[in-house]
Amino acid sequence: MYIGHVGAALAAKRVRRSIGLLVLLVATYAPDWADTDLCLAGAYNPDGMLSHSIPAVLLLALVGFAAYGAVTRDWTGALVIAAVILSHMFLDWITGYKPTWPGGPMIGLRLYGHPVLDFVAEGIVIFVGAILYGRTLPPRRRPWVDISIMVGALLALQLTIDIAHMLMKSLPKC
């Protein structure tokens, strides 16, 4: 999942309105941030993606829980942060093919190989997240305009990624 992870962050805002959207966005992409760090350190393994394995994501969720809870003393919010980090793994199993643990079996539906299906799956997550997020906005005359623009922009980003995958079958990740 690429842009669809934003949908998880948007939905989580509905669960715990006190958590800043930026914090939720950082949390939803935590395994990808770990991938980027590994890439920059020259230790990235495109075949393993260990940052997306069950133990790694559980560790990232624990770190996110502890860090958010320690800073804010909002332990319920910390649980939401941990859940958002965990959602990354589950959403990636829908669109990708990820390791369960180092040396363990790979799992996932591999929708990246089917860009139209990937777009539909990611679009559903984006749309549901945006609808839930829209209910956190203050009441005003036409809040649906803001949500529509946001959904349109996110879908355009996802469409760009899916078109790139159709045109270039093997995009290097690092």
URGI-V414745 format. One record per residue. D_FIRST is the distance of its C-alpha to the first C-alpha in whole Angstrom. Layout:
[[D_FIRST] [D_FIRST]]
//
This chain:
[[0] [4] [6] [6] [6] [10] [10] [11] [13] [15] [16] [17] [19] [21] [21] [23] [24] [26] [23] [22] [19] [19] [19] [16] [14] [15] [14] [11] [10] [13] [12] [11] [14] [16] [14] [16] [19] [19] [19] [21] [24] [24] [22] [19] [19] [16] [17] [17] [14] [16] [15] [12] [15] [16] [19] [17] [15] [18] [20] [18] [18] [22] [22] [20] [22] [26] [25] [24] [27] [30] [29] [29] [31] [29] [28] [26] [24] [23] [22] [20] [18] [18] [16] [14] [13] [13] [11] [8] [9] [9] [6] [5] [8] [7] [5] [7] [10] [11] [15] [16] [19] [21] [22] [21] [19] [16] [14] [11] [11] [10] [9] [8] [12] [12] [11] [13] [11] [8] [9] [11] [9] [7] [10] [12] [10] [11] [14] [15] [14] [16] [19] [19] [19] [22] [24] [24] [26] [30] [31] [33] [34] [30] [27] [25] [26] [24] [21] [21] [21] [18] [16] [17] [16] [13] [13] [15] [12] [9] [12] [13] [10] [11] [14] [14] [13] [15] [18] [17] [16] [16] [15] [16] [13] [17]]
//
